[in-house]
Amino acid sequence: MNLAPMTSEHATEVLRIYAEGIATRLATFETETPSWERWNEGHLPHSRLVALDGDRLFGWAALSSVSDRCVYGGVAEVSVYVGKMARGRGVGKALLRALCEASESNGIWTLQAGIFANNEASIRLHQACGFRIVGTRRNLGQLDGQWRDVMLMERRSTVVGVS
């Protein structure tokens, strides 16, 4: 498996894997796969990665802005999605570790993740990559008519923004 920068050529596979994540009802409040244009607009232009094995795309990772306010310019939200055929094989960990490094290369000092409280695998993955649980956002939103708790996790850089 190789990690590479994500390009628009990966769009179809990125959205296919995102659709698989949506279908699990464990990964996002989204219920429909967006267009590539909408997905692209919702993510920062840097720190976009894909995991490849030859021509097969196994997963992806990207960052989203948390606010337009300049004070939050070094804070970003992570997204990591692994295709169902590649789960449990270390793809997510490789992507998240590389995403942390890429974020620091682009001046990001804090990464945050909002993870459904019942998504234990994702919580463990983030903890293994240096994220800590900040707290639980109770009944943050509804998915399929059910209220969901979301764990707020964060990782503070030891390289960027250190005084």
Secondary structure, 3 states (H helix, E strand, C coil): CEEEECCHHHHHHHHHHHHHHHHHCCCCCCCCCCCHHHHHHCCCCCCCEEEEECCEEEEEEEEEECCCCHHHCCEEEEEEEECHHHCCCCHHHHHHHHHHHHHHHCCCCEEEEEEECCCHHHHHHHHHCCCEEEEEEEEEEEECCEEEEEEEEEEECCCCCCC
